[in-house]
Amino acid sequence: MKNVFSALIAALKSQFHPRMLALVLWPALSAIFLWGGLALFFWSDWVRMAAQWLQQTPAEQWLMHGFLAAASGYFISLVLLMLLLPLIYVTALVITAVFAMPAMVEHVASHHYPHLQRKHGGTFTGSVINSLKAVFIYLLLWLLTLPLWLFTLFAGILPIILAAYLNQRLFRYDALAEHASAAEYQQVLEQSSGQMYVLGALAGLLQYIPLLNIFSAIYIGLAYTHLCLANLDRIRSNAGNSLPAD
């Protein structure tokens, strides 16, 4: 836990560097404009498809009577908005991971780990593939567990668990791609997997804070960069200390 909190504090300090502040807005604004534009053109189609889906569920029987019948349209719109918010959040994270992480890694490495050798174990193509896999699994789990969010006590826990998975899966690759070899990347994952999930869960709490949840992607990326590079540096130092003396 000490390493996780150290990464969070270091990320907060890095966040206020002018170069990092310049990155804060554009991933979130890009995600908002993307989904806002799609909603502008396709909202009526989405409402119609949601209504058709609702008619095939048991909920349709009690939504067709009295006040609930009149409110069903608002209910569908509310559900669609609930779907849009995590999509905006996830899109901002993906944009940050794929396009903004190189600048963040360069900033953190040059200020805190200038001695760390770059072994270029990752690629841009690998980053894109990793992001697509992470988002696919996250959205699949999100859809499968959606009924639990709405009707059980798990509503406050499941989003954090899923956010922990998404955050660590998205950012660990890009945080290490420039500096770690493929073997070192696996070694960091083996030794730091628990820390990455804890960091992802703590970062997931940000999604409950309006506005901050959308604009937090850069901070999360910086925290993972600090954590991953610190652990990589520690692994190399331990490996160097274990070498036999001449």
NORPEJO-V732832 format. One record per residue. SS is DSSP state (2 for helix, 1 for strand, 0 for the rest). PHI is phi in whole degrees, -180 to 180 (999 if undefined). Layout:
# NORPEJO-V732832
SS,PHI
SS,PHI
This chain:
# NORPEJO-V732832
0,999
2,-60
2,-65
2,-66
2,-68
2,-63
2,-66
2,-64
2,-68
2,-63
2,-66
2,-64
2,-67
2,-65
2,-57
0,-91
0,-72
2,-51
2,-66
2,-79
2,-61
2,-67
2,-90
2,-61
2,-80
2,-70
2,-63
2,-67
2,-64
2,-62
2,-66
2,-65
2,-65
2,-62
2,-75
2,-65
2,-66
2,-64
2,-65
2,-61
2,-90
2,-118
2,-57
2,-63
2,-66
2,-64
2,-63
2,-66
2,-66
2,-65
2,-66
2,-64
2,-66
2,-64
0,-66
0,-96
0,-114
0,-61
2,-63
2,-62
2,-66
2,-90
2,-83
0,-96
0,-126
2,57
2,-62
2,-64
2,-64
2,-69
2,-92
2,-62
2,-63
2,-68
2,-63
2,-64
2,-63
2,-64
2,-63
2,-63
2,-65
2,-63
2,-76
2,-69
2,-60
2,-67
2,-66
2,-64
2,-61
2,-66
2,-62
2,-62
2,-64
2,-66
2,-60
2,-63
2,-63
2,-83
2,-108
2,-98
2,-59
2,-55
2,-67
2,-69
2,-63
2,-61
2,-65
2,-65
2,-64
2,-69
2,-91
2,-119
0,-135
0,-66
0,-83
0,-76
0,-67
0,-98
0,-108
0,51
0,-80
0,-115
0,-135
2,-65
2,-62
2,-62
2,-64
2,-64
2,-63
2,-61
2,-65
2,-64
2,-63
2,-61
2,-69
2,-61
2,-66
2,-61
2,-67
2,-63
2,-65
2,-61
2,-69
2,-65
2,-98
2,-55
2,-59
2,-70
2,-66
2,-85
2,-125
0,-135
0,-74
0,-77
2,-57
2,-89
2,-99
2,-59
2,-60
2,-71
2,-62
2,-68
2,-65
2,-61
2,-63
2,-63
2,-61
2,-69
2,-70
2,-70
2,-96
2,-65
2,-65
2,-70
2,-66
2,-108
0,-57
0,-78
0,-104
0,-93
0,-77
2,-60
2,-67
2,-67
2,-58
2,-65
2,-67
2,-62
2,-62
2,-64
2,-90
2,-123
2,-58
2,-62
2,-62
2,-67
2,-70
2,-63
2,-61
2,-64
2,-69
2,-64
2,-66
2,-64
2,-65
2,-65
2,-69
2,-89
0,-103
0,-55
0,70
0,-61
0,-63
0,-77
0,-98
0,-94
2,-60
2,-64
2,-62
2,-63
2,-61
2,-65
2,-63
2,-68
2,-64
2,-62
2,-65
2,-69
2,-69
2,-64
2,-70
2,-64
2,-62
2,-67
2,-63
2,-67
2,-65
2,-65
2,-65
2,-68
2,-71
0,-84
0,-69
0,-67
0,-72
0,-72
